[in-house]
């Protein structure tokens, strides 16, 4: 009888263990819109980690991007998330749009994101200051695009009350430009981001350039923004332009298991050439660039890998 009871207890214990492991081993990677760079990159990372870490099953999740990902990672509702560095810094500091300090750290920096103000080629909007009084998509609520566009405009003396602000994601923004429903739209993404690439193939567009004075003002208001020169034809028939850029990072909970964080970092860099073949902007995702975002600490597991390979 005792043996039967012991076997029963063992069976229940194993069942509970397997049940717990099944939950613990399934992870989500927060990304963004399917038409942006975050989604395919998150999918690649999920695939590589799932194939190379024992008992690890991850998938990319469509989200509103940076703000949502930072909050979910802090609340342990996502294992990791892709986010713009300025947003992560604001979360780490607990300033607007975050209600409190977020429990986050950085696994590694990814690539620079460019703040791109798009207008039809024949638009009378020639400069950032010309945006006043216009219908402008500032990005989806809770997205890094929304945070960046409003912060940058505010630094240059343009508040939401000065424009007819719309809250659209990447796809809705480009569709609204095509339909003439908005005068301008902001997309914060890598050079060659899919949403703008697709729009440029079917419609004549321009991307606004910031003046040197405007760029200095933006950088002074938030040092995470740095000027970047984007050459002509980075998009089909689109002009060269100069704009603020900020590094994207892979954000995780600061209390993530150190060994798991180390494995995730190590495996990602061991397979970076494979990722490069699918997502070209990851040419910037190097060991040398891991700690590009200042003000937010690298996770101890990532720092261990960095020290081993510098």
C-alpha positions, 0 to 999 in steps of 0.5 A: 500500500505504501509503495502505491502511495509513494508511486502516486505521490511521485506521479503527481510530483512529476506531473506538476514538474512537467506542467511547470516546465511546460509553462516556464519553457514557452516564451514570447519575444515582444516585437512591433508591427508586422511591417517593421523590422522588429517583427522579423528580427524577433522571429529570427531570435526566437527561432535561433534560441529555440533551436539552440537552447535546451527546453526552450520554445520562443515565438515572436509576438506582435505588439505596439513596440517599445513602450509595451515591450518595456512594460511587459518585460518588467512585469515578466509577461515577456522574456525579452522585447525589442525597443528604442533605447530612449524609451528603455532609458525613460522606463529605467528612470520611471519618467513619462510615459511610464508610471514608475521605474521599470525593472529592466536591463539591456541584453545588447544593442541592435542597430540605430533607428532613424526618425523619418518624417514622410511627406508626399513628394509634391507636398508644400511641407519642406521643413520640420517647422512647416508641420505646424497645423498639418495632419500628422501621424505620430505613431501608434499609442504605446509605441517608441515612434510615438514617444520619439516623434512627440519628444522631438517635436516638443524639443523644437517648439511644436506641441501636439496642440500645434498639429492635427495629431493622428495615432497610427501604426506603420501600415496605417500611416503609409496607407493614410499617406497613399489616400491623402488622409494625412499630410505627413507621417512619422516612422521610426525605424532602420534605414530601409524599413519595410513600410517606407520601402513598400510605400516608395515603390508605389508613391513619390515621397520625400523624407524631411531633413533636420537642420544642423541647429535642429539636430543640436537642439534635439541632442541637447534635449536627449543625448540618446539621439544622434544625427545620421546622414541617410544617402539618396536612394536608400529608398526608391527615388527618395532624397538624401536626408539628415535626421536624429537616430537612436539605438534599438536594444534588446531589453530583458527583466533585470532579474532574468536568470544570469545563465539564461541571459548569458546563453541567449547572448552567446547564441545570438552572436554565434548565429549573427551571420545567419541573422545578417543574411535575413535582416541587413541592419543587424550588421550593426549588431556587434560585440563592440556595439553591445553597450551602445545605450548609456544610462541603462546597465547591461544584464550581468549575463550579457556583461559576462559574455562581453567581458569574455569576448572583448 
